[in-house]
Amino acid sequence: MARALRIGILLLIFVTVAQEAWFARARSVSWKGTLLVAVYPASGDGSAATSAYLQTLTREDFKAIERFIDAEAKRYGVSNFRPVEVVLGPRLASLPPAPPRQPSTFDAIVWSLKMRWWASRNDDMPGGVKPHVRMFAAYFDPAAHKTLPHSIGLERGLIGVANLFASSEMADQNGIVVAHELLHTLGATDKYDPATNQPRFPEGYAEANRQPLLPQEHAEIMAGRTPLAPNRAETPESLDQVVVGPATAAEIRWVPAR
């Protein structure tokens, strides 16, 4: 009985929070004003190399994301002068709660609430500025980490967790990860097969009507890879090689849903 009561209370809290988050997300994708996106860096591994890299980060390191969103929005007729503004938040001393590896629905709800609670206590900005979207960026030394945990973007909450490499050589690909998770927070869904990591056709192809279809020249941002041949795709090197496809544009309300 006590367990059922606790679950019921958690569900009530979750529904209330989700409703508030839905309204916040709806306002965000009305595209009537500039979305302020704050990136909060943190050391994901506590290494000296990562700490040294974090000291070099500036707002300029995220300008490519602004340019990408601006160019793609204009391509779809969104007339905002600046759809998003990306700013660098203060460095964090702690990391967000790790998501459960194989979560049940209940586990996912509990983690989501923990994530929101943690984010609300780690999103201070100079002057009391309140960003619309909060991206928590955990950096890892590439010399010690060949692969990284999966990044996450929460649509209901406008919160993202991006796991990135602490390397200037990987800065362009880091930008792709941050942009991908940012669009997740705005309602975009993945466009790749999780079993193979291959882009799904047609929504995961930048040019689904291209003849011949393969190789593609660009990657769709929510597919993450450029299809080159059947069952073969490569990771783009920068946002210059990435586009927002029609399905993603509809999800974030740049165009009417079909």
Protein Blocks (a to p, Z undefined) as FASTA:
>chain_A
ZZmmmmmmmmmmmmmmmmmmmmmmmmmmnopaccddddddddfklpaklmmmmmmpcfkl
mmmmmmmmmmmmmmnopabfblbacddddddfbdcddddfbdcfklmmmmmmmmmmmmmm
mmccehhiacfbdcddddddfklmmbdcdddddfblopacddddddfklmmmmmmmmmmm
mmmmnopacfbdfklopacdfklpfblmbccfbdcfbdcfklopacfbghiacddfbfkl
gccdfklmmmnopaccZZ
